[in-house]
Amino acid sequence: MFRPRIIPVLLLKSLALVKSVRFEKHRYIGDPINAVRIFNDLKADELVFLDVEASQKNRLISLDFVRDVGEEANMPFAVGGGIKTTEDIKAILNAGAEKVVISTYAAQNPDFIKEASDFFGSSTIVVCIDVKNKLLKGRRTWILSGSKSTAFNPVEFAQLMEKNGAGELIIQSIERDGAMEGYDIELVKSVSTAVGVPVVALGGAGSKEDLMEAYRIGHANALAAGSLFIYQSRNRGVLINYPNKGELNFD
Amino acid sequence: MPQKLTIVDYGMGNLNSVKRVLDRMRVDSIISSRPTDIANSGKIILPGVGHFGKAMHNLQELNLLDVLHEAVRVANKPILGICLGMQLMAKRSEEGNVEGLGWIDAEVIRFRVADKLKYKIPHMGWNQVSIKKNSPLMENISGLSEFYFVHSYRLKVNDESDILNETEYEETFPSAIERGNIFGVQYHPEKSHDAGIQLLKNFIKL
C-alpha cells in the first residue's frame, strides 16, 4: 500500500543543526551528521536539509556538507539553499542528493524551474513555498528566509511552479513554524487540491494527530516537520525521534 | 581477478548513491561510460533518472547500444536496471515516443489514475512490492517490503512470466522484472534502507 511520507526537515546555519520559531530565533540543536545517523536507525522515509542563510548571503549550501550526508544517508534526501543555476544543481546531485529544493530563486525567476526540470527531470526539482500573511493583501509567498514578500499568492504560485515542471511542492507556513500547534490545514488543502503534483505540508506539526490531519483533511501527500522530530515534546528538550511504522494509520 | 561491476554513466541522474552503497558493501565497482569497461565487466548496473528519449539518445551518442546488447544478449551478463534504467529495457515508451533496448516484451506508459488528489504524479515515496515469482534477487526479502519510488511512467509487460514484483498505485503495475540474466526494478534499492541493500547484495551474489 502506498502511504504518505513522513519527512524530517533539518535546518542548517553555519553547518550546525538549528531550529527556528517563525523563521527566527535559531536555536542550536547539534551535529547534523549525527542526526542523519539517528534517522538511519529510525528508518526515516526521507530527509530535507535547508541552509537558512544561503540565499541571503548569496551563496550555495556547502557541497562538502551534502557529500557528508550522502555518505551516511540510507534514505533519499533533498537539499536546498541558494540554488540559482543548473551547475549548482548538478554539483548537489553529484554530491549525493536525490532532489534539490528551490525557494527564493523560484519566485525571483520562475523560468529557472522550467530550465531545471527540462534538464534534470521533474522528479528532481522541488519548490518550497514559504507563506505568510501580508497586511491587507492576504497570503503571499515570501522569499529570502521570510524577510521579503512577493506578489504571488501561494495557490497561483504553486500552479505556476507545476506548469514550469516542478515535481513536488513543499508548502510551508512561516507563522506556524516552530509553534508545534498544528499545520495550517486550510493553506495545505488550498494548494494540494489545486495541483497534480505531490504536496508536502510543513510548518507547525506538534503531534502525530497533526500529521494525520494534514493527510486526511489537507490532502497532503507527504508530512514534514522540524520541531516534532527534534524535540521530545512541546517543552522542547532536544531528542531526535521519529514515529514507528504502525504508530500512524493512514487507511 | 574477479571481473568488475560497471555502473553505466550515460548522463542520466545520480549514480553516486549506487556506487556509495556498493563501496560500503566492499564491492569492487566503477562508474564508466566507456564501451571497453562495459565489455570487460562481469556485471552491469544501469541506473537513471529523467527523460526516456534523452536517455536512448545519450546511449547512442556514447556508442553504448552495441556493447550493451553484446554483453546482455550474447554474453548473458547479469544486468540490473534501476528506475529509468529498467524502463529502457522495454520495447518502446510513450515518453518521447521512442524505441527502447527491446530486451523485455513491454511498453512504458504514463500512469492513468482516476483519483488525482490521492494519487499524485509522480508516484513519489514508499510503497509495498509483492513478489510474483521465486528469484535469487528476492532472497531474504519479505513479501510486501517497502521500497522507495519516484516515477511518472510505468511498465506494461506483455509476457506475465517476466514480472518479478507488482505494486499498487491505484492501478497495479509491474515494479520489477526478470528474464534470465536481465533484472530491472522501478524502485531505488540504493535508497530503500535494509530491503534495498539486501536486493543489491543478492544481485552481487548472482
Interface residues (C-beta under 8 A of the other chain):
Chain A: M1 F2 R3 P4 R5 K43 D45 E46 G70 E71 N74 M75 P76 L93 N94 A95 G96 A97 E98 F120 G121 S122 S123 T124 G167 E168 S192 T193 G196 V197 P198 V199 H219 N221 A222
Chain B: G13 N14 N16 S17 R20 V49 G50 H51 K116 L117 K118 Y119 K120 I121 P122 H123 M124 G125 W126 N127 Q128 Y148 V150 H151 S152 E168 Y169 H188 K191 H193 I197
